[in-house]
Amino acid sequence: MEQENTMANWYYADRDRQRQGPLQALDLVQQFHRGNIALDTLVWREGLGEWRPLRDFSAELALDQAAEESFYGVVDPAPASATAPVAPESPYAPPTAVLTSDEAFYAGGNVVQAGFWKRTAAYVIDAVVVTIAAQIVQMVLMVAFFGMNMSSFTSNPETLFSNASGLLFLASIYLFPLILFGIYYAGFHASSKQATLGKMAVGIKVVRSDGRRISLGRGIGRFFAFLLSGLLLYIGYLMAAFTERKQGLHDMICDTLVVDRWAFTAHPEWQRPELGTVTVVILAIAGVLLLGLLALLAMMIGLVAASIN
């Protein structure tokens, strides 16, 4: 079996995550010897279910032996069988495995916690996305409801919401945004990306305290804990700015962390402790809008006070 593996066609992912190959085992080892690929480079051959780091095949490809022999001037570290001809393969037939192992779970390594401002920027993006979606659906539901009850609305509008269907419609209209928020947050946090659209844009994700992906059930529980953090005068959110692991109250309740998207992966060196362009832009826009709203509120209060006097 090991001999067959050395004769198989190999592929590797370059620094731009582009597939390179096919290569024979000899060529792959030479790429490693020349420094073009490293032990954490993702590779694939037939028989593998997913792309894996080259270090997993050190024994199979005799990489240690290759390093020793290269010291004495021997370049060919592969067995003679690796030079045997292989069956031609179509250049248009990619490997069946998906190149996703860059973001697969790896324990250990440095972990960059997502601070309060990154989380705030992500929440602003998510709030805008879900609010717009909820408003569109609410409008569609209202048009459909009034269309089906147009006769009642034209004859006596006051009775439109006096029956059970009308009251149920009102309840659904007001509850729908809350339900949509719950599905959105729980579903995205439990997905393979471990992040909502806002968190993806900022470059952070939600994980268990040990770095693993959260379940859908934990995602739902975290959403309700998130609501609790807001009900407590937003103190639960502010805790993320002062706690050791940047955890909000909802994180502590559900044993979760918010970290850089590359934390607990094969490339922890790609993490970014700085805010980043997206975070700065979103916070700047939100700050300007907030100041505008405060100025408008102050002006309205002044007008009301002037009219009373």
N, C-alpha and C positions, 0 to 999 in steps of 0.2 A: 504493500500500500504506500509506504514512504517513497519507494522508487517511482510509483505512478504519480505521486504528488510533485516530485521534482521534474517530471516530464510534462506536467500540465502547464497551460498558459497562465501567466500571472499578470495582474494589473495593479497599479498603485495610483493614489491620489496625490497630485502635486500640491504646491503651496497655495494655488488658486482653487483647490478642490476639483480640478479637472482630471478625468480618468486618462491614464497613460498606459499603453500596452496594445496588444499582448506581448509579453516577454517570456522567455524561457527562464528557468530558475537561475542558470548561470548569469544571464544578463541582469536579473534582479539583484543578485548578490554583488555584481560588479558596480551597479548603481549605488549600492550601500557602501561599497569599498571606496568609491570616488567621492562620497559625501553628498551625492545628489538626493539621497533619501536617508531618513534617520529611523531609529527604533520605534518612534511614535507615528511614523508614516502609515497610513491605512492601506492595506493590500487586500487582494481578493483573488481566488482561483476557484475553479469548478469544484463543487462539493461543499463550499462554505455557504452558510445561510446569510451571512452579513459580512461587511468589511471589518477587518480586525487589524490592530497594530502589528507592525512587522516583528516586534519583540516576541509575539506569541509563536513565531515560527523560527526562532533562533536555532533550536536544535535541529529542526527539519531541514533548514537550509545551511546548517553548519556555519553560522555567521561568526561564532567565536573562532572556529578553525580558520575561517577566511582572514580574520584579523591577524592571527598568528603567522599564517603563511605569507601574507602580504609584507610582513616585517622582514622576511627573508627573500623577498623579491618574487614570490609566486603569486600570480594574479588570479589564476583559475582555482577557486575554492570549491567548485561544484563537482560532484561525481561525474564519471564519463558518461553515464546514462543520460545526464541532463542535456548532452549535445545530440542525442538521437533525434531524428526528424519527428515532428509532430504533425498531426492531421491539419490540413489547411482550415482556417476559420474565416468566416465572412467578417470584413472590417466593420460591417454595419450591425453586427450582433453584439450588443453590450452585455455585460454580466447581468444575471437575473437578480443579484442582490442589490439592495438600495444603499447608497452611500450616505448613511446617517450616523455613523459611529463617532463622528467628531463630537456630537452632543450626547453620546451615551454616558451613563453614569460611571464615574470613577471616584472611588473614595480617596480621601486625603488631599494633599495639596493646599496651596494658599486659597483662602476664600475672601472675596471682597463683598462686604455687606452693602446692601442698597440703602443709602441714607434717606432721611426725611424728604429732601427736595426732589430726589429722583422719583420717589413714590408719589409725591404730590403731583408732579408733572404727568406721570402715568395715569393717575386718577382723573386729572382734568381731561385728558384725551378720551379715556373710557366713558366719562360722564357725558361728554359731547356726543360720542358715537351712539351710546344707548339711548340718550334723550331724543336724538333725532329719529332713531328707529322707532321708539315708542310713540312719538308724535305722529309719525306717518301711519302707523298701524291704528292708532286711536282715531285719526281722521277717517281712515277707511271704514272702521267699525261704526263711527257715527253716521257717515253717509249711508251705509247699508241699513242701519237701524232706522233712521228717519225715512229712508226710502220705503221700507217695509211697513212703516206706521204713518205714512203721509196722510191718510184719511183721518186718523185720530188727531194728528197735529193740526190739521186745518180746521177741523170741527171744534175741538176743545183741547188746546195745548196743555191745560192744567191737569188733565187726566192722563197725559201721556206716560208719566212716571208714577202713577198711583197703583198700577198693577204689579204683579210679581215679575213679569218680564222686564218692565221698565226699571224696577229697582235692581234687578240682577245686572242689567246693562250698565247702570251707573256704578255699581260695585266693581264690575269687570274693568270699566274705564279707568278707575282710580287705582285698582290693584295691579293692572297689567304692567305698568312701569316697574313696580317692585318685583314682580315675577320675572320680567325680562332681565332685570339686573341680576337676580339670583341665578338664572340659567346661564347668563353670559359669564359671570365671574366663576361659578363653580365648574362649568364646562371647560372654559379656557385654562383655568389653573390645573385641572386634572388631565389636560391634553398632553400630547408629546412635547409641545412647546413650553408647557408649564407657565404660560403667561397670557394675559389678555393682550388686545391689540395695543393698548397704551404701554404696557410693560415691554412688549416686543419692540416698539418704537424707541423706548428709552434704553433698552438693553438689559433688563432685569427679569427675574423669574421667581416663582414661589416654589419652595421645596420643604420637605420635612426637616427636622433639626439635624438628621443624619445625612441630608443631601439628596435623598431619594424623592421620586415624584409622589405627589399626594393623590389619594383616591378621590373619586367623585363624591362619596359620602363625606369625606373630610372637607372637600371643597364647598359643599352645601353648608356644613357646620361652620366653616370659616366665614361664609357670607353672613350668616345670622350673627356671629360674633362681631363681624365688621359693623353691622347695624348697631350693636350694643356699644361699640366704641364711639359711634357718633351720638348716641342718645345720652352718653355721659359727658355732655358739653364738649365733645370732641377731644376729651382728655385721652381717650384710648388711642386716637391717631397721633397726638403729640408725643406719646410715650416713645414712638419710633425715633425721635430726635435725641433721646436721653438714655435709653437703655443700652446695655453693653453690646448686645447683638443686633441693635437697631430693630427691635421687635415692638410692634404695637400690641395693645391689649388683646386683640383678636389673634395675633400670632402666638402669644403666650397661652391663650386658652386652647388653641388647636395644635400646638407644638409645630409651628411652621416658621420659616425664615424667608426673607426676601433678599436675594443675592444677585450678583452679576450673572448674566446669561451663560458665561463660560466657567462659572464655578462648578466644581464636581464633574468636570469633563476631562477629556484627554489633553486639553489645552488651557490649563489655568493661567498660563502666561498671557493669554489674550484678554484677560479681565482689565477693566478700565475703572480706576478709583475716582477719576474726575467726573464732573457732572455730564459733560458731553454737549454737543451742539443742540441736539433735539431738546434736551432738558432745559437748557438756557433759553431757547427761543420760546418754548411753551410757557415757562415761568414768566418771561417778560410780557408775553401777550396777556396772560392771566392777570398779571399785576396792573397793566394799563387798564384792562376792563374793570378790575376791582376799584381802582382809583376813580374811574369814570362813574361807576355806580354810586360810590360814596359821595362824589361831588354832586351828582344828580339828586341824591337823597337829601343832602344838606341844602340844596337850592329849594327843594319842595318844602322842607321844614321851614325854611326862611319865608317862603311865600305864604304858607299857612299861618305862621306867626304874625306876619304883616297884615294879613286880612283880618285876623282876630283883633289886632290893635286898631 
